[in-house]
Amino acid sequence: MKRALKFLFPGSPSEAFPSLLILFLRIAFGLLFFSHGIAKMSEFDILITSFPDPLGVGKTLSLSLVIFAEVFCSVAFIAGALFRLCLIPMIFTMVMAFFVIHGNEPFAVKETAMMYLLLFILLFVTGPGKYSVDAMIRRAIV
């Protein structure tokens, strides 16, 4: 009976299972997002000719900002270091991809951007969990 109640009414994210789930999500989706950035980085010279510039800052800077979000912020996301701060460019990138870059395209084209966006917003709210660099820093400070 206690197991059923714990399942129906889980504790806070400071408990082990929710934090392990958050760790799994950080690693899995961080690596997936990272792989998108590595692909863009390796094809930088090719992509620069056709990459969209939704902010009007130039194709080179736009592509560089996306690579920053997808590569460097993903590494911090996986480690849980400056977690919420690194999620801001990741969320912004997916907002731009979903609403601006692929805004007029069928949902199937922009579905991946929406999945990343929803997950990143959810994790922004929950925080990195207790298995993260941020949690280690918090424990050292307090």
N, CA, C and O atoms as a MOPAC input file, in Angstrom:
PM7 MOZYME 1SCF
protein

 N      0.82500 1    -1.19700 1     0.00000 1
 C      0.00000 1     0.00000 1     0.00000 1
 C      0.87000 1     1.26300 1     0.00000 1
 O      0.57400 1     2.23300 1    -0.69700 1
 N      1.95900 1     1.23400 1     0.80100 1
 C      2.83100 1     2.39900 1     0.84800 1
 C      3.47800 1     2.67200 1    -0.50900 1
 O      3.65100 1     3.82500 1    -0.90300 1
 N      3.83300 1     1.59400 1    -1.22100 1
 C      4.42300 1     1.77300 1    -2.54700 1
 C      3.43700 1     2.43100 1    -3.50100 1
 O      3.81200 1     3.30100 1    -4.28600 1
 N      2.18700 1     2.01800 1    -3.43200 1
 C      1.16900 1     2.59800 1    -4.29300 1
 C      0.97300 1     4.07800 1    -3.97600 1
 O      0.84500 1     4.89800 1    -4.88500 1
 N      0.95000 1     4.41800 1    -2.69100 1
 C      0.79900 1     5.82100 1    -2.30400 1
 C      2.00300 1     6.65500 1    -2.74000 1
 O      1.84900 1     7.79100 1    -3.18800 1
 N      3.20700 1     6.08200 1    -2.60600 1
 C      4.40600 1     6.80200 1    -3.04400 1
 C      4.39600 1     6.99800 1    -4.56000 1
 O      4.85000 1     8.02500 1    -5.06500 1
 N      3.87500 1     6.00300 1    -5.27800 1
 C      3.79700 1     6.13100 1    -6.73200 1
 C      2.79300 1     7.21200 1    -7.12500 1
 O      3.06100 1     8.02400 1    -8.01000 1
 N      1.63600 1     7.21600 1    -6.46200 1
 C      0.59800 1     8.18800 1    -6.77900 1
 C      0.93900 1     9.59800 1    -6.30500 1
 O      0.54100 1    10.58200 1    -6.92700 1
 N      1.67800 1     9.68800 1    -5.20000 1
 C      2.02000 1    10.98000 1    -4.60300 1
 C      3.53100 1    11.04300 1    -4.36700 1
 O      3.99700 1    10.92000 1    -3.23400 1
 N      4.29100 1    11.23700 1    -5.45100 1
 C      5.74500 1    11.22600 1    -5.32000 1
 C      6.25400 1    12.41300 1    -4.51700 1
 O      5.59500 1    13.44500 1    -4.39700 1
 N      7.44800 1    12.22800 1    -3.97400 1
 C      8.07500 1    13.28400 1    -3.17900 1
 C      8.68500 1    14.35800 1    -4.05200 1
 O      8.44400 1    14.42600 1    -5.25700 1
 N      9.46000 1    15.17200 1    -3.42700 1
 C     10.09100 1    16.29200 1    -4.14100 1
 C     11.24400 1    15.79600 1    -5.00400 1
 O     11.73400 1    14.68400 1    -4.80800 1
 N     11.68100 1    16.62000 1    -5.96300 1
 C     12.79500 1    16.22100 1    -6.82800 1
 C     14.10900 1    16.00200 1    -6.09000 1
 O     15.07800 1    15.54800 1    -6.69800 1
 N     14.16900 1    16.31000 1    -4.80300 1
 C     15.39500 1    16.05400 1    -4.05200 1
 C     15.53700 1    14.56800 1    -3.72200 1
 O     16.61800 1    14.13100 1    -3.32800 1
 N     14.48300 1    13.79500 1    -3.87200 1
 C     14.57000 1    12.36100 1    -3.64600 1
 C     15.31400 1    11.69500 1    -4.79800 1
 O     15.44700 1    12.27900 1    -5.87400 1
 N     15.79200 1    10.49100 1    -4.57800 1
 C     16.68400 1     9.81900 1    -5.52500 1
 C     16.02200 1     9.53800 1    -6.87600 1
 O     16.59400 1     9.88700 1    -7.90800 1
 N     14.84400 1     8.92400 1    -6.90500 1
 C     14.26400 1     8.51200 1    -8.18800 1
 C     13.97400 1     9.68100 1    -9.11900 1
 O     14.37600 1     9.63400 1   -10.28200 1
 N     13.28800 1    10.73600 1    -8.65600 1
 C     13.06600 1    11.85900 1    -9.57800 1
 C     14.37800 1    12.47900 1   -10.06700 1
 O     14.47400 1    12.88900 1   -11.22300 1
 N     15.37600 1    12.54800 1    -9.20300 1
 C     16.66200 1    13.10800 1    -9.61600 1
 C     17.37400 1    12.20500 1   -10.60900 1
 O     18.05500 1    12.69700 1   -11.50800 1
 N     17.22800 1    10.89600 1   -10.46300 1
 C     17.80400 1     9.97700 1   -11.44700 1
 C     17.09900 1    10.11000 1   -12.79100 1
 O     17.73900 1    10.04600 1   -13.84100 1
 N     15.79300 1    10.29300 1   -12.75900 1
 C     15.03700 1    10.50100 1   -13.99200 1
 C     15.47600 1    11.79500 1   -14.67600 1
 O     15.66100 1    11.82200 1   -15.89300 1
 N     15.64100 1    12.85900 1   -13.90400 1
 C     16.10400 1    14.12600 1   -14.46400 1
 C     17.51100 1    13.95900 1   -15.03300 1
 O     17.81300 1    14.49600 1   -16.09800 1
 N     18.37100 1    13.22100 1   -14.33600 1
 C     19.72500 1    12.95300 1   -14.83700 1
 C     19.67100 1    12.21400 1   -16.17100 1
 O     20.39400 1    12.55800 1   -17.10600 1
 N     18.81400 1    11.20000 1   -16.25900 1
 C     18.66300 1    10.45500 1   -17.51000 1
 C     18.20400 1    11.37800 1   -18.64000 1
 O     18.74000 1    11.32200 1   -19.74600 1
 N     17.22100 1    12.21700 1   -18.36300 1
 C     16.71900 1    13.14500 1   -19.38100 1
 C     17.80100 1    14.13500 1   -19.80200 1
 O     17.94400 1    14.44600 1   -20.98500 1
 N     18.56200 1    14.62500 1   -18.82600 1
 C     19.65400 1    15.55200 1   -19.15600 1
 C     20.67600 1    14.89200 1   -20.06800 1
 O     21.10600 1    15.49200 1   -21.05300 1
 N     21.06600 1    13.66800 1   -19.75300 1
 C     22.07700 1    12.97600 1   -20.55300 1
 C     21.52500 1    12.63500 1   -21.94000 1
 O     22.15800 1    12.94000 1   -22.95100 1
 N     20.35500 1    12.00900 1   -21.99000 1
 C     19.80000 1    11.55300 1   -23.26800 1
 C     19.52300 1    12.71800 1   -24.20900 1
 O     19.99900 1    12.72300 1   -25.34400 1
 N     18.75900 1    13.70300 1   -23.75000 1
 C     18.39400 1    14.80500 1   -24.62800 1
 C     19.55500 1    15.77300 1   -24.83300 1
 O     19.64200 1    16.42200 1   -25.87600 1
 N     20.43500 1    15.87400 1   -23.86000 1
 C     21.62800 1    16.69700 1   -24.04500 1
 C     22.51700 1    16.14300 1   -25.14000 1
 O     23.03400 1    16.89700 1   -25.96400 1
 N     22.70000 1    14.82300 1   -25.15600 1
 C     23.51700 1    14.20800 1   -26.20500 1
 C     22.85800 1    14.33100 1   -27.57800 1
 O     23.53700 1    14.56700 1   -28.57800 1
 N     21.55000 1    14.17300 1   -27.62300 1
 C     20.84100 1    14.33900 1   -28.89600 1
 C     20.97400 1    15.76500 1   -29.42000 1
 O     21.25300 1    15.97600 1   -30.60100 1
 N     20.77500 1    16.73000 1   -28.54900 1
 C     20.88100 1    18.13700 1   -28.94000 1
 C     22.31600 1    18.45900 1   -29.34800 1
 O     22.54900 1    19.17400 1   -30.32200 1
 N     23.26900 1    17.92400 1   -28.59500 1
 C     24.68900 1    18.09500 1   -28.89200 1
 C     25.03000 1    17.57600 1   -30.28600 1
 O     25.79500 1    18.20400 1   -31.01800 1
 N     24.45700 1    16.42500 1   -30.65000 1
 C     24.75000 1    15.84300 1   -31.96300 1
 C     24.27100 1    16.75500 1   -33.10000 1
 O     24.90300 1    16.81500 1   -34.15400 1
 N     23.15400 1    17.46400 1   -32.88500 1
 C     22.68900 1    18.43000 1   -33.89200 1
 C     23.71600 1    19.55300 1   -34.05700 1
 O     24.01100 1    19.98300 1   -35.17200 1
 N     24.24500 1    20.01000 1   -32.94400 1
 C     25.22600 1    21.08700 1   -32.99100 1
 C     26.53700 1    20.66700 1   -33.62800 1
 O     27.13400 1    21.43300 1   -34.38500 1
 N     26.99200 1    19.45400 1   -33.32900 1
 C     28.23600 1    18.95200 1   -33.92200 1
 C     28.07600 1    18.84000 1   -35.43600 1
 O     28.99500 1    19.16400 1   -36.18800 1
 N     26.91000 1    18.38200 1   -35.87700 1
 C     26.65300 1    18.28700 1   -37.32100 1
 C     26.70700 1    19.66800 1   -37.96100 1
 O     27.27600 1    19.83200 1   -39.04100 1
 N     26.11600 1    20.66100 1   -37.30000 1
 C     26.15400 1    22.01700 1   -37.83800 1
 C     27.58400 1    22.56500 1   -37.83200 1
 O     28.00400 1    23.23400 1   -38.77600 1
 N     28.32100 1    22.27800 1   -36.76800 1
 C     29.68900 1    22.77000 1   -36.67400 1
 C     30.57400 1    22.16900 1   -37.76700 1
 O     31.40200 1    22.86200 1   -38.35800 1
 N     30.39200 1    20.88700 1   -38.02600 1
 C     31.23400 1    20.22800 1   -39.02400 1
 C     30.87900 1    20.64800 1   -40.44700 1
 O     31.70700 1    20.52200 1   -41.34900 1
 N     29.66400 1    21.14400 1   -40.66300 1
 C     29.23400 1    21.58900 1   -41.98800 1
 C     29.04600 1    23.10300 1   -42.03700 1
 O     28.26500 1    23.62000 1   -42.83600 1
 N     29.76700 1    23.79600 1   -41.18000 1
 C     29.62200 1    25.24900 1   -41.05600 1
 C     29.73900 1    25.95800 1   -42.40300 1
 O     28.89900 1    26.78800 1   -42.75200 1
 N     30.79400 1    25.62300 1   -43.15900 1
 C     31.03900 1    26.30100 1   -44.44700 1
 C     29.91500 1    26.07800 1   -45.44900 1
 O     29.61600 1    26.95300 1   -46.26100 1
 N     29.29800 1    24.90800 1   -45.39000 1
 C     28.19800 1    24.60100 1   -46.31200 1
 C     26.90500 1    25.27800 1   -45.84100 1
 O     26.17300 1    25.86400 1   -46.63900 1
 N     26.63700 1    25.18600 1   -44.53300 1
 C     25.39300 1    25.73600 1   -43.98800 1
 C     25.33300 1    27.25900 1   -44.05800 1
 O     24.25500 1    27.83500 1   -44.20500 1
 N     26.47300 1    27.89800 1   -43.95500 1
 C     26.49500 1    29.35800 1   -43.87400 1
 C     25.84600 1    30.01800 1   -45.09200 1
 O     25.34800 1    31.14100 1   -45.00300 1
 N     25.85300 1    29.32600 1   -46.21700 1
 C     25.27700 1    29.91200 1   -47.43600 1
 C     23.74700 1    29.93900 1   -47.41300 1
 O     23.12800 1    30.80300 1   -48.03400 1
 N     23.14400 1    28.99100 1   -46.69600 1
 C     21.68600 1    28.90200 1   -46.71900 1
 C     21.04300 1    29.01700 1   -45.33800 1
 O     19.82500 1    28.88600 1   -45.22400 1
 N     21.82800 1    29.25700 1   -44.28800 1
 C     21.26700 1    29.29200 1   -42.93700 1
 C     20.37200 1    30.51400 1   -42.76900 1
 O     20.73100 1    31.60400 1   -43.21500 1
 N     19.20600 1    30.34900 1   -42.13000 1
 C     18.29200 1    31.48500 1   -41.95800 1
 C     18.85900 1    32.51100 1   -40.96500 1
 O     19.66400 1    32.17100 1   -40.09700 1
 N     18.43500 1    33.73700 1   -41.10500 1
 C     18.85700 1    34.83400 1   -40.23500 1
 C     17.62200 1    35.52500 1   -39.66500 1
 O     17.31400 1    36.65000 1   -40.05800 1
 N     16.91000 1    34.87300 1   -38.74700 1
 C     15.64700 1    35.43100 1   -38.27200 1
 C     15.79700 1    36.69500 1   -37.42300 1
 O     14.84900 1    37.47100 1   -37.30100 1
 N     16.95800 1    36.90700 1   -36.84600 1
 C     17.15300 1    38.07800 1   -35.98800 1
 C     17.75600 1    39.26700 1   -36.73300 1
 O     17.83400 1    40.37200 1   -36.19700 1
 N     18.18200 1    39.02800 1   -37.97100 1
 C     18.77400 1    40.09300 1   -38.75200 1
 C     20.18500 1    40.45700 1   -38.30700 1
 O     20.61900 1    41.59600 1   -38.48200 1
 N     20.90400 1    39.48900 1   -37.73000 1
 C     22.27100 1    39.75200 1   -37.25300 1
 C     23.31700 1    39.16800 1   -38.19300 1
 O     24.51500 1    39.27600 1   -37.92900 1
 N     22.88900 1    38.56400 1   -39.26200 1
 C     23.80300 1    37.94100 1   -40.21100 1
 C     23.78700 1    36.42600 1   -40.07200 1
 O     23.59400 1    35.89100 1   -38.98000 1
 N     23.99000 1    35.75000 1   -41.18200 1
 C     23.93300 1    34.28500 1   -41.18600 1
 C     25.04200 1    33.67500 1   -40.34100 1
 O     24.82100 1    32.67700 1   -39.65500 1
 N     26.23400 1    34.26600 1   -40.38500 1
 C     27.36300 1    33.71700 1   -39.62300 1
 C     27.08600 1    33.77400 1   -38.12600 1
 O     27.29700 1    32.78600 1   -37.42200 1
 N     26.62000 1    34.91000 1   -37.63600 1
 C     26.32900 1    35.03200 1   -36.20900 1
 C     25.13500 1    34.16800 1   -35.81200 1
 O     25.14600 1    33.55600 1   -34.74400 1
 N     24.11500 1    34.11100 1   -36.65100 1
 C     22.95000 1    33.26800 1   -36.34700 1
 C     23.35200 1    31.80700 1   -36.20700 1
 O     22.96100 1    31.14000 1   -35.24900 1
 N     24.13300 1    31.31100 1   -37.16200 1
 C     24.58800 1    29.92400 1   -37.10300 1
 C     25.50200 1    29.70500 1   -35.91100 1
 O     25.42600 1    28.66300 1   -35.26100 1
 N     26.35900 1    30.66300 1   -35.61400 1
 C     27.25900 1    30.54700 1   -34.46200 1
 C     26.48500 1    30.49700 1   -33.15200 1
 O     26.84700 1    29.74300 1   -32.24900 1
 N     25.43100 1    31.28500 1   -33.04100 1
 C     24.60100 1    31.27200 1   -31.82300 1
 C     23.87800 1    29.93700 1   -31.65200 1
 O     23.75700 1    29.42900 1   -30.53700 1
 N     23.40300 1    29.37900 1   -32.75000 1
 C     22.74800 1    28.07100 1   -32.68800 1
 C     23.75300 1    27.00100 1   -32.27700 1
 O     23.44300 1    26.13500 1   -31.45900 1
 N     24.94500 1    27.05800 1   -32.83900 1
 C     25.98300 1    26.08900 1   -32.46900 1
 C     26.35700 1    26.24900 1   -30.99600 1
 O     26.57200 1    25.25500 1   -30.30200 1
 N     26.43500 1    27.48500 1   -30.51700 1
 C     26.70300 1    27.71900 1   -29.09500 1
 C     25.63900 1    27.05000 1   -28.22700 1
 O     25.96000 1    26.37000 1   -27.25300 1
 N     24.37000 1    27.25000 1   -28.58800 1
 C     23.27700 1    26.65900 1   -27.81100 1
 C     23.30200 1    25.13700 1   -27.88400 1
 O     23.10100 1    24.46200 1   -26.87500 1
 N     23.54900 1    24.59300 1   -29.08200 1
 C     23.44500 1    23.15400 1   -29.27700 1
 C     24.69000 1    22.39300 1   -28.81800 1
 O     24.58700 1    21.21900 1   -28.46300 1
 N     25.84300 1    23.02000 1   -28.81700 1
 C     27.06400 1    22.31100 1   -28.41800 1
 C     27.46200 1    22.68100 1   -26.99300 1
 O     27.46300 1    21.83000 1   -26.10300 1
 N     27.79500 1    23.93500 1   -26.78000 1
 C     28.34700 1    24.34000 1   -25.49400 1
 C     27.31300 1    24.32500 1   -24.37800 1
 O     27.60500 1    23.88000 1   -23.26800 1
 N     26.11100 1    24.80600 1   -24.66000 1
 C     25.06300 1    24.76400 1   -23.63700 1
 C     24.61100 1    23.33600 1   -23.35400 1
 O     24.22200 1    23.02400 1   -22.22800 1
 N     24.65800 1    22.46100 1   -24.36600 1
 C     24.30400 1    21.05500 1   -24.14400 1
 C     25.25600 1    20.38000 1   -23.16700 1
 O     24.83200 1    19.57000 1   -22.34200 1
 N     26.54000 1    20.71100 1   -23.25700 1
 C     27.52200 1    20.12100 1   -22.33800 1
 C     27.21300 1    20.54900 1   -20.90200 1
 O     27.23000 1    19.72600 1   -19.98700 1
 N     26.93200 1    21.83500 1   -20.71000 1
 C     26.57200 1    22.32300 1   -19.37900 1
 C     25.24500 1    21.71900 1   -18.91500 1
 O     25.07800 1    21.40800 1   -17.73600 1
 N     24.31400 1    21.55700 1   -19.83600 1
 C     23.01300 1    20.94400 1   -19.55400 1
 C     23.19600 1    19.51800 1   -19.05400 1
 O     22.58200 1    19.12300 1   -18.06300 1
 N     24.03800 1    18.74300 1   -19.73200 1
 C     24.29000 1    17.35600 1   -19.33800 1
 C     24.90000 1    17.30600 1   -17.93800 1
 O     24.49800 1    16.48700 1   -17.11100 1
 N     25.85800 1    18.17200 1   -17.67800 1
 C     26.52600 1    18.18500 1   -16.37200 1
 C     25.65000 1    18.80000 1   -15.28800 1
 O     25.88400 1    18.57300 1   -14.10100 1
 N     24.66500 1    19.55900 1   -15.67600 1
 C     23.83500 1    20.25200 1   -14.69100 1
 C     24.57800 1    21.44000 1   -14.10900 1
 O     24.38900 1    21.78900 1   -12.94400 1
 N     25.42800 1    22.06500 1   -14.92600 1
 C     26.21900 1    23.21400 1   -14.48500 1
 C     25.60100 1    24.49700 1   -15.03100 1
 O     25.37500 1    24.62700 1   -16.23400 1
 N     25.33000 1    25.43900 1   -14.13600 1
 C     24.61900 1    26.66800 1   -14.52600 1
 C     23.39700 1    26.29700 1   -15.36500 1
 O     23.14500 1    26.86300 1   -16.42900 1
 N     22.66200 1    25.33600 1   -14.84900 1
 C     21.61600 1    24.62900 1   -15.57400 1
 C     20.58100 1    25.55800 1   -16.18200 1
 O     20.35800 1    25.53900 1   -17.39200 1
 N     19.95500 1    26.36300 1   -15.35200 1
 C     18.88200 1    27.22000 1   -15.87200 1
 C     19.43400 1    28.29500 1   -16.80400 1
 O     18.77900 1    28.67600 1   -17.77400 1
 N     20.61500 1    28.77400 1   -16.51500 1
 C     21.22600 1    29.77700 1   -17.38400 1
 C     21.51800 1    29.19600 1   -18.76900 1
 O     21.28300 1    29.86100 1   -19.77800 1
 N     22.03000 1    27.95600 1   -18.83000 1
 C     22.33900 1    27.36200 1   -20.13500 1
 C     21.07000 1    26.95200 1   -20.88400 1
 O     21.10000 1    26.80000 1   -22.10500 1
 N     19.97300 1    26.77400 1   -20.17900 1
 C     18.71600 1    26.42700 1   -20.85400 1
 C     18.11100 1    27.60600 1   -21.60700 1
 O     17.34200 1    27.40200 1   -22.54600 1
 N     18.43700 1    28.81600 1   -21.22200 1
 C     17.84800 1    29.98800 1   -21.87700 1
 C     18.17600 1    30.01700 1   -23.37200 1
 O     17.25400 1    30.16000 1   -24.17600 1
 N     19.46000 1    29.88700 1   -23.79200 1
 C     19.71200 1    29.86000 1   -25.24400 1
 C     19.13100 1    28.62600 1   -25.92900 1
 O     18.74500 1    28.68500 1   -27.09600 1
 N     19.06700 1    27.51700 1   -25.20900 1
 C     18.50100 1    26.30000 1   -25.79800 1
 C     17.00900 1    26.47400 1   -26.05400 1
 O     16.50800 1    26.09600 1   -27.11300 1
 N     16.30100 1    27.04500 1   -25.08700 1
 C     14.86900 1    27.30000 1   -25.24300 1
 C     14.64300 1    28.33100 1   -26.34500 1
 O     13.75600 1    28.15500 1   -27.18100 1
 N     15.43500 1    29.40300 1   -26.35700 1
 C     15.29300 1    30.43600 1   -27.37300 1
 C     15.50000 1    29.86400 1   -28.77400 1
 O     14.77000 1    30.20400 1   -29.70500 1
 N     16.49700 1    28.99500 1   -28.91500 1
 C     16.77200 1    28.37100 1   -30.21100 1
 C     15.57400 1    27.55700 1   -30.69000 1
 O     15.22000 1    27.61200 1   -31.86800 1
 N     14.95300 1    26.80900 1   -29.79300 1
 C     13.80900 1    25.98900 1   -30.17500 1
 C     12.56000 1    26.82800 1   -30.42200 1
 O     11.73700 1    26.46700 1   -31.26400 1
 N     12.40100 1    27.93700 1   -29.70800 1
 C     11.29400 1    28.85800 1   -29.98400 1
 C     11.43200 1    29.41300 1   -31.40000 1
 O     10.46600 1    29.45300 1   -32.16200 1
 N     12.65400 1    29.84200 1   -31.73800 1
 C     12.89900 1    30.38100 1   -33.08000 1
 C     12.68300 1    29.30100 1   -34.14200 1
 O     12.08400 1    29.56800 1   -35.18400 1
 N     13.16500 1    28.08700 1   -33.88300 1
 C     13.01200 1    27.00400 1   -34.85900 1
 C     11.53900 1    26.67100 1   -35.07100 1
 O     11.09700 1    26.50700 1   -36.20800 1
 N     10.77900 1    26.57000 1   -33.98600 1
 C      9.38000 1    26.16200 1   -34.09900 1
 C      8.49900 1    27.26700 1   -34.67200 1
 O      7.73100 1    27.02800 1   -35.60500 1
 N      8.60600 1    28.46800 1   -34.12200 1
 C      7.66200 1    29.52600 1   -34.48300 1
 C      8.10400 1    30.37300 1   -35.67800 1
 O      7.25500 1    30.89300 1   -36.40200 1
 N      9.39700 1    30.52000 1   -35.89900 1
 C      9.86900 1    31.42000 1   -36.95400 1
 C     10.39100 1    30.64500 1   -38.15800 1
 O      9.85600 1    30.77100 1   -39.25900 1
 N     11.42900 1    29.84700 1   -37.95100 1
 C     12.08100 1    29.15600 1   -39.06900 1
 C     11.12300 1    28.18600 1   -39.75000 1
 O     11.01300 1    28.17300 1   -40.97600 1
 N     10.43100 1    27.37500 1   -38.95400 1
 C      9.50800 1    26.38000 1   -39.51300 1
 C      8.04500 1    26.76700 1   -39.27100 1
 O      7.15700 1    25.91800 1   -39.34800 1
 N      7.80000 1    28.03300 1   -38.98200 1
 C      6.46000 1    28.49300 1   -38.61100 1
 C      5.36000 1    28.15800 1   -39.59700 1
 O      4.25300 1    27.80900 1   -39.18700 1
 N      5.63900 1    28.25600 1   -40.88700 1
 C      4.61000 1    28.02300 1   -41.90100 1
 C      4.62800 1    26.60200 1   -42.44800 1
 O      3.87000 1    26.28000 1   -43.36300 1
 N      5.46900 1    25.76600 1   -41.90700 1
 C      5.58100 1    24.39500 1   -42.40400 1
 C      4.62800 1    23.47800 1   -41.63600 1
 O      4.14800 1    23.84600 1   -40.56400 1
 N      4.35100 1    22.28700 1   -42.17400 1
 C      3.47300 1    21.34400 1   -41.47200 1
 C      4.04900 1    20.95800 1   -40.10700 1
 O      5.25800 1    21.01900 1   -39.88800 1
 N      3.17000 1    20.56400 1   -39.21000 1
 C      3.59500 1    20.23200 1   -37.85100 1
 C      4.65700 1    19.13600 1   -37.83800 1
 O      5.55700 1    19.16700 1   -36.99900 1
 N      4.57000 1    18.18200 1   -38.74000 1
 C      5.53900 1    17.07900 1   -38.78100 1
 C      6.97000 1    17.59000 1   -38.96200 1
 O      7.91200 1    16.96500 1   -38.47500 1
 N      7.14000 1    18.70300 1   -39.64700 1
 C      8.47600 1    19.26700 1   -39.88100 1
 C      9.02100 1    19.90100 1   -38.60800 1
 O     10.22000 1    19.82400 1   -38.33600 1
 N      8.14600 1    20.52600 1   -37.82900 1
 C      8.60100 1    21.24000 1   -36.64000 1
 C      8.35600 1    20.48800 1   -35.33700 1
 O      8.54700 1    21.04000 1   -34.25300 1
 N      7.94100 1    19.24900 1   -35.43900 1
 C      7.62800 1    18.45300 1   -34.26000 1
 C      8.82700 1    18.25900 1   -33.34100 1
 O      8.68500 1    18.33400 1   -32.12000 1
 N      9.99900 1    18.01300 1   -33.90600 1
 C     11.20100 1    17.80700 1   -33.09500 1
 C     11.52400 1    19.05200 1   -32.28200 1
 O     11.86700 1    18.95500 1   -31.10300 1
 N     11.41800 1    20.21700 1   -32.90200 1
 C     11.67200 1    21.46700 1   -32.18400 1
 C     10.69100 1    21.63200 1   -31.02800 1
 O     11.07400 1    22.09400 1   -29.95300 1
 N      9.43500 1    21.25900 1   -31.23700 1
 C      8.44000 1    21.36200 1   -30.17300 1
 C      8.74500 1    20.39800 1   -29.02200 1
 O      8.58700 1    20.75600 1   -27.85500 1
 N      9.17300 1    19.20000 1   -29.34300 1
 C      9.50300 1    18.23100 1   -28.28500 1
 C     10.66800 1    18.73300 1   -27.43900 1
 O     10.61500 1    18.67800 1   -26.21000 1
 N     11.72300 1    19.22500 1   -28.09400 1
 C     12.84500 1    19.79800 1   -27.34500 1
 C     12.37800 1    20.98200 1   -26.50600 1
 O     12.73500 1    21.09400 1   -25.33300 1
 N     11.59200 1    21.85400 1   -27.09600 1
 C     11.12100 1    23.04700 1   -26.39900 1
 C     10.34900 1    22.68400 1   -25.13600 1
 O     10.61400 1    23.23200 1   -24.06600 1
 N      9.40100 1    21.76800 1   -25.25600 1
 C      8.60300 1    21.37000 1   -24.08800 1
 C      9.46600 1    20.72700 1   -23.01000 1
 O      9.29700 1    21.01800 1   -21.82600 1
 N     10.38700 1    19.85700 1   -23.40800 1
 C     11.27100 1    19.21800 1   -22.43900 1
 C     12.15300 1    20.25600 1   -21.75200 1
 O     12.31900 1    20.21400 1   -20.53400 1
 N     12.71700 1    21.18400 1   -22.51800 1
 C     13.59500 1    22.19100 1   -21.92800 1
 C     12.84100 1    23.09600 1   -20.96300 1
 O     13.37800 1    23.46500 1   -19.91900 1
 N     11.61400 1    23.45600 1   -21.29300 1
 C     10.80800 1    24.27500 1   -20.37600 1
 C     10.50500 1    23.49500 1   -19.10200 1
 O     10.61400 1    24.03100 1   -17.99900 1
 N     10.13100 1    22.24700 1   -19.25400 1
 C      9.85700 1    21.40800 1   -18.08200 1
 C     11.07700 1    21.30000 1   -17.18400 1
 O     10.97000 1    21.44500 1   -15.96600 1
 N     12.23800 1    21.04400 1   -17.77800 1
 C     13.45000 1    20.91100 1   -16.97100 1
 C     13.89500 1    22.25300 1   -16.40000 1
 O     14.51400 1    22.28800 1   -15.33700 1
 N     13.59900 1    23.34100 1   -17.07200 1
 C     13.87900 1    24.66400 1   -16.51900 1
 C     13.11700 1    24.84000 1   -15.21200 1
 O     13.64800 1    25.37900 1   -14.24100 1
 N     11.87300 1    24.38200 1   -15.19500 1
 C     11.03400 1    24.50400 1   -14.00700 1
 C     11.50200 1    23.55800 1   -12.90100 1
 O     11.57200 1    23.95700 1   -11.73900 1
 N     11.82300 1    22.30500 1   -13.25100 1
 C     12.19600 1    21.33000 1   -12.22100 1
 C     13.58600 1    21.56900 1   -11.66400 1
 O     13.84400 1    21.28000 1   -10.49600 1
 N     14.48300 1    22.09400 1   -12.48300 1
 C     15.87400 1    22.24300 1   -12.06000 1
 C     16.66300 1    20.98900 1   -12.40000 1
 O     16.10100 1    20.02800 1   -12.92400 1
 N     17.96400 1    20.98500 1   -12.10700 1
 C     18.83200 1    19.90200 1   -12.55200 1
 C     18.78600 1    18.63600 1   -11.70000 1
 O     19.36600 1    17.62000 1   -12.08300 1
 N     18.11200 1    18.67800 1   -10.56200 1
 C     18.08800 1    17.50800 1    -9.68300 1
 C     19.32100 1    17.47200 1    -8.79300 1
 O     20.20100 1    18.32500 1    -8.89700 1
 N     19.37300 1    16.48300 1    -7.92500 1
 C     20.46900 1    16.45300 1    -6.95200 1
 C     21.75100 1    15.83200 1    -7.49800 1
 O     22.78900 1    15.89300 1    -6.83900 1
 N     21.70000 1    15.23400 1    -8.69600 1
 C     22.89400 1    14.67400 1    -9.31800 1
 C     23.38200 1    15.62600 1   -10.40300 1
 O     23.28600 1    15.33400 1   -11.59500 1
 N     23.90500 1    16.76400 1    -9.97200 1
 C     24.33300 1    17.79600 1   -10.91000 1
 C     25.44200 1    18.62600 1   -10.28100 1
 O     25.63200 1    18.61800 1    -9.06500 1
 N     26.16100 1    19.33300 1   -11.11900 1
 C     27.19900 1    20.24200 1   -10.63500 1
 C     26.57100 1    21.34200 1    -9.78700 1
 O     27.12500 1    21.72400 1    -8.75600 1
 N     25.42400 1    21.85100 1   -10.21200 1
 C     24.75200 1    22.90100 1    -9.44200 1
 C     24.41100 1    22.43300 1    -8.02900 1
 O     24.56200 1    23.19300 1    -7.07200 1
 N     23.95400 1    21.19200 1    -7.89200 1
 C     23.62700 1    20.65800 1    -6.56700 1
 C     24.88800 1    20.51000 1    -5.71500 1
 O     24.85000 1    20.74700 1    -4.50700 1
 N     25.99300 1    20.12300 1    -6.33100 1
 C     27.26100 1    20.01200 1    -5.58700 1
 C     27.70500 1    21.39100 1    -5.10100 1
 O     28.16600 1    21.53300 1    -3.96800 1
 N     27.57000 1    22.39200 1    -5.94400 1
 C     27.93200 1    23.76100 1    -5.54900 1
 C     27.02200 1    24.24100 1    -4.43500 1
 O     27.48500 1    24.84900 1    -3.47000 1
 N     25.72500 1    23.97000 1    -4.56100 1
 C     24.76800 1    24.36900 1    -3.52000 1
 C     25.11700 1    23.73600 1    -2.19000 1
 O     25.07700 1    24.40400 1    -1.15700 1
 N     25.46500 1    22.43800 1    -2.19900 1
 C     25.84500 1    21.75300 1    -0.95200 1
 C     27.11400 1    22.35000 1    -0.36100 1
 O     27.23600 1    22.45700 1     0.86000 1
 N     28.05700 1    22.73600 1    -1.20800 1
 C     29.32300 1    23.31600 1    -0.72300 1
 C     29.11000 1    24.69800 1    -0.13000 1
 O     29.79800 1    25.08300 1     0.81600 1
 N     28.16700 1    25.44300 1    -0.67600 1
 C     27.91300 1    26.80200 1    -0.19800 1
 C     27.13500 1    26.78600 1     1.10400 1
 O     27.43000 1    27.55600 1     2.01800 1
 N     26.15800 1    25.92500 1     1.19000 1
 C     25.25500 1    25.90400 1     2.36400 1
 C     25.85100 1    25.17900 1     3.51300 1
 O     25.22400 1    25.07200 1     4.56800 1

